[in-house]
Structures are given as structure tokens and as C-alpha cells.
Amino acid sequence: MGEGKPKRARYRRRRKKTTLAGRLLTASRVPVVFLQLRRKLNDVGIGLSPDLEDLLEKVQPVLAGG
């Protein structure tokens, strides 16, 4: 009983986890990245000076074309 071909184990293909650095950084994502940075720094008790906050808001990304 139970003879025949053994069942093959099924493996699901897992998506590779990407880090923030591994994601494609597009012009639309730059403000989001700075917002996430600001939140993470605030979570650990590090505040940014007002002039640095202003500087981060004025950053305009320059992306290289291919």
C-alpha cells in the first residue's frame, strides 16, 4: 500500500526582501526617504536642527540618465 511515486515537496518562490538602499530611488521617492529618516531619528531621540530640516526640504534630486 502506498507504493508509487513519492510526492515532491512544493516550494513556494519567495520574494527577495529588499532594504531601503536596495530599492530604486526615484525622484518621487526622495521626499519619502527623508521623511522616513526624520521619523527614525526622532524615534531614537535624535532631533535635527531647524536649518538642517529646511535644507532637507529643499533637496532636489538629480538622477543620471542612461
C-alpha positions as CSV (number, residue, x, y, z in Angstrom):
1,M,0.0,0.0,0.0
2,G,1.1,3.5,-0.7
3,E,3.6,2.5,-3.3
4,G,4.2,4.6,-6.3
5,K,5.9,7.8,-6.9
6,P,6.7,9.8,-3.8
7,K,5.1,13.3,-3.7
8,R,7.5,16.1,-4.4
9,A,7.7,18.8,-1.9
10,R,6.3,22.0,-3.1
11,Y,8.5,25.1,-2.7
12,R,7.0,28.5,-2.9
13,R,9.1,31.1,-4.6
14,R,9.8,33.7,-2.0
15,R,10.3,37.3,-3.0
16,K,13.7,38.6,-2.1
17,K,13.5,41.1,0.7
18,T,14.9,44.4,-0.3
19,T,16.3,47.1,2.0
20,L,15.8,50.8,1.6
21,A,19.2,51.0,-0.1
22,G,18.4,48.2,-2.4
23,R,15.2,49.8,-3.8
24,L,15.3,52.0,-6.8
25,L,15.5,55.6,-5.6
26,T,13.4,57.7,-7.9
27,A,12.7,61.4,-7.8
28,S,9.3,60.8,-6.3
29,R,10.7,58.7,-3.5
30,V,13.4,61.2,-2.3
31,P,11.0,63.2,-0.1
32,V,9.6,60.0,1.4
33,V,13.1,58.8,2.2
34,F,13.9,62.0,4.0
35,L,10.6,61.8,5.9
36,Q,11.4,58.2,7.0
37,L,14.9,59.3,8.0
38,R,13.4,62.1,10.1
39,R,10.9,59.8,11.8
40,K,13.6,57.1,12.6
41,L,15.9,59.7,14.1
42,N,13.0,61.1,16.2
43,D,12.2,57.6,17.4
44,V,15.7,57.2,18.9
45,G,15.7,60.7,20.3
46,I,17.8,62.5,17.8
47,G,16.4,65.8,16.6
48,L,17.5,67.7,13.6
49,S,18.3,71.4,13.8
50,P,15.8,73.7,12.0
51,D,18.4,74.8,9.4
52,L,19.1,71.1,8.6
53,E,15.3,70.5,8.3
54,D,15.0,73.3,5.9
55,L,17.9,72.0,3.9
56,L,16.4,68.6,3.6
57,E,13.1,70.0,2.4
58,K,14.9,72.0,-0.4
59,V,16.8,68.9,-1.8
60,Q,16.1,68.3,-5.4
61,P,17.3,65.0,-6.8
62,V,19.5,64.8,-9.9
63,L,19.1,61.4,-11.5
64,A,21.6,60.2,-14.1
65,G,20.0,59.2,-17.4
66,G,21.1,56.1,-19.2
